[in-house]
Amino acid sequence: MAVNHLCQWQYLRFQLSHPSAPACRYLSPSRSKSSTSSTAKVNCSAAPSSSPMDSHNEGRKKFMEFPYASGPVRQLMVDLVSTVENTLDSQLLPCTLPPDVQYYENQNGTAQASLQIRSGLKSSLIDFILGSWVHSELPTGAALNITSLSAYLNSSTDAPNLLIELIQSSPSSLVLILDLSPRKDLVLHPDYLQTFYESTRLDEYRQMLEKVPEVRPYFSSSLYLRCVISPSAIMVRVDTETETGAGESTRLDYIITNHVHPVAKQVIGIWLNQCAYLEKRDGLIKNKTIEIDLGSSFPRLFGPQVASRVLGEIQKVFTA
């Protein structure tokens, strides 16, 4: 469980260690460091007088902006988040994270992030839904943008969890992770493999994407990550030729809109229909995620004070 942030921060560390990545052109001029910092301060100071619903609405609005994502990635994420929330809305509680955890940044304004966590009602199968985006400027002038959505089911069912994550460091390159993460050993439980992966023909969606010339498989260097995803997981890298020109649509934009978006929508539809309606294993993955990835990456990006605040709130949800 909680593979989402495991992927997120492993790729973040990977990109940070590869400074040759081209500069990201999606940094909005209207969102300068000073204006972003000012907004964060206003939100924090206004929190005591705001109702929980006001805080939820403001935090969700900022999250749904996906301000540093490319246009096609933003459209994809808004569509996927809206689909999941609209379908499961009656089973979800509002996000109750503090305002300064729903949106946060480091002291020098080079890294910003938004986080939304909505827990499920006790009567539902949903444990929680987690969405986030992270923007980090690199010393070379490049920028890394990560957008993600994951949904976790509780111990009343052993159906797979949902994970989608997009990592982009240039207008011509993208890493996509899309999976229904298994919660049973597929070798020991072949009926589980048949029910959720073979009968749903999930592997066909990976094959569809890999027919696109610019798409090739991506192999994570993390053995831990590779052992918790399913055999039908989509882990691909899209590399296209760099295209310039203000307002021009790139080849990568086309691939996201016409190939990635439809496939992601289909996979999420399968999860909603087949899964949403191993407690011990889930707990181990949760704890490992926080211990291995978040605990080491957050302090470096956002400083110890912000990291402690945000990790504390995530820990509450992951260990509930």
N, C-alpha and C positions, 0 to 999 in steps of 0.2 A: 504494500500500500504506500501511497505517497511517492510513487516513482517520479511524479511530475517534477518536484524540486530537485530530486537526485539528478535527473537529466539536465535540468536548467543550470545548475551550478557546475556540473561537470563540463558542459559545453562552454560555460562562461570561463572556467579556468583554461580550457583548451584554447579559446580565442585570445585570452589575455596573454597566453604564452606564444602566440603567433602574430606578432605586431605587423606582419606584412599585409594583413587584410586591408582591402581598399577602404577608403573613407566612406562612411554612410552619408548619403545626401538627404536623408529624411528628417534631419533635425529642423524643427519648425522655427523660423526666425522670430516668431511672435512669442516663443517660449524661452526667453533668455534666462540665464542663471539667476539674475536678480529678481525677475518677475516670478519665477518658479519658487524661489526661496520666500518671497513676500507672501505668495499664496499659501504656502505651507504654514507660515507664522500666523496668518489670519485665521486659518482653519483651527489651529491648535488653541489659540486664545479664545476663539468663539465657542469651543466645544462645551464648556460648562453650561452655557445658556441655551444650547441646542437640544432638541428632543432626540431620542434615539432614532426615530424615523427620519428626522432631518439629516442626521449624520449618515444614516444608511443611504439616503437618496443622493447626498452630495458625494459620498465616497464612490457609489456605483456610477454616478455621472462621470467622475474623473477616470474611473477604470475603463468605462465603455468608450472613452475618447480614443484610446490607443494612440496617443499623440505622436509617437515617434515611429510608428509602423508605416510601411508603404500603403498606398491606397488599397490595393488588392488584399493585402494581409489584414488591414483594418476591416474591410468589408467581410472577409471570411470570418474573423473572430466575432464581430458583431452578430453575424448570422448564426454562428454556432452557439454562442452564449445565449442569445435570445431563444433559439430553438430548445435548448436544454431547460432554461428557466421557465419558458412558457409551458412546456410539457410537464414539468415537475413542480410548478409554482405552488400548488395546493399542499405539497409535501415538504416545502422549505420554509425555514424561518428567515427573517431579515438578517443581514450581516450586522453583527454587534461589535466588531472590532473598533478600538479607539480611532478617532480621526487621524492621529499621527502614526497609525499603523496601516490604515487604508491608503495613505499616501505618505511617502517619506523620501528623503534624499540625504546625501552625505554633506559634510560641512562646506566643501568647496563647490558644490553644485554640479559635479561631473557625473554623478550617478543618481538617477531617480527611479522610483518604483511605485506600483500600485498593487494592492492586494485586496481581494474580496473572498471571504469564506462564509458560506451559508450552510448551517447545519440542518439536518432533516428532522422532521417531527418524530417523536418516539414511535408513532404508529406506522411509519413508513420504512422502506428498505434503505433509504438514503442515510449514510453516515454524514457526509458533507460534500459540498461542491466548492472547489477552489479555483479561482481565476487570478491571473497576475500578468503584469508586464514589467519588464526591466529595461532601462536604457542606461548604458554606460559608455562614456567617452574614454577612449584609450589614449595613452601618451603620444602615440604616433599621429593623432588627428582622426583616426578611424573611430567608428562607434559601433557598439554591439547592441542589438535590439532582440529581446526574447519575449514572446507572447505565448501564454499557455492556458489551458483549461483542463481540469481533471475532475472526475467524479468518483466518489468512493461509497461503496455499499457497506451496510453494517453486517454484523455476524449472524443475522437471521437468514441470510442467504449466502451462498458461495459463488454466485455469479460474478463474472469478471468486472473489474473497474475500468474506467475510461481515462485515456490520456491522449492529449494532443499538444504538441509544442512546435513552434516555429522559431528558428534562430537565424537572424540575418545580420551580416556585417558589411554588406555592400549591395548596390542595386542589381548586381548580376549573380548573386550567390545566396542560396537558402538551404538550411537543413530542416527536414521535416521528420518528426517522430509522431506516429499515430498508432495506437494499440488498444486492444481490450486486454488488460493485464490479467493473466490467470490467477486464480486463488486456490487452485488445487494442482498437485503434481500430475502432469498430463500423461506421463508414462504409467503411473499407478492407477489413473482414472481415465481410461480410454473413452468411456461414455461422456465424460466432461468435454474431451477434445471433440467428439462427434457432435455434441449438442451446440456448443458455442463457436466452434471454429470450422468444422467440416460442413455441417448442414447449412450454415449461414454463408458459406463460400467466401469467407473473409480474404483468403489468400488471392482471390481474383483481383481485388482492388490494388494490392501491391503489384501484381503483374501488369495491370493496366498502366500504372504510373511508370513502371520500368520500361515500357515501350516507347516513352518519350525520349528522343535522342539525348537530351541534356541531363537526363536523370540517371543516376547510378547509385548502387547500394552504399550505405554508410555503415561502417563498422566501428562501434565505440571501442575505445581503448580500455574501458572499464569492464572487467569480467563480471563484476557484481550486477551491473546494469543489464548485461547480455543474458544473465541467468534468470532475471525476473520478468522479462518480456515474453510475449507469446511467439510461437513459430510463424504466425502470420503478421507479426508486427511490421509496420512500414517505417523503415529507417533509411531515408534516402537523402542524397545531396544533389541539389540542382545547380549546375554551373553553366552560365550563358556568357556570351561575349558582352563586354562592357559597351553600353550604348549611352550616348550623351544627347543632350538637347532638352531644353526646358519644356515641360508639358508633354513630352513624347512618351508613349507607352513602350516599355521594353519587352524583350522576349520573356524575361522572367515574370513580368506582370501577366503576360498572356498565359504562361504555364500555370501560374497560381489561380487565375480566374477560370480557365477552361479545363484544367486537369486536377489540380490539388483541391480546389473548392468543391467540385462535385463528388470526388472520392471521399473527402472528409465528411461531407453531409450524409452520404450513404452509410458510412461506418458509424457515425453517431446515431443515425436512425436505427441501425441494427441494435446498438447498445440500448437505446431507449425502449425498443420493442421486445428484446430478448432478455435483457438483464435488469433494467431498472425496476420493472413491475415484478477462509481459514484464520479465524480470529487470531491464533498464535502466530501464523506466518505474517499476517497483516501487521501485527504489533512489532515484530522483528524488523520489517521493512521500514515502518514509521521511525523507529528509534535509530536505525542505521542512517536514514536520510538526514536526520537532524545532527547526528554525531559526526558523520563523515563529511557531509557537504555543506549544510547550512552553517554549522558551527564554525567552519574554517573560512568560508567565503564571505559571509555577511560582515564580520568585523573589518575585513580588509577593504570592502567596498564602501561601507557606510559609517565606519567608526564604531567603537565599543558601545557607546551610549545608545545609538539608534539600533544597533544590532541586538543588544540585550532586550530592548523594548519589543522589537518585532518578533524575535525568536521566542520570547516569553509567551506572546499571544498565540503563535503557531503551535508551541508545545502544549498549550492548554487544549487545543482542538485535537491534536494528534494523539494525546494520551487520555482523552475523555473516555 
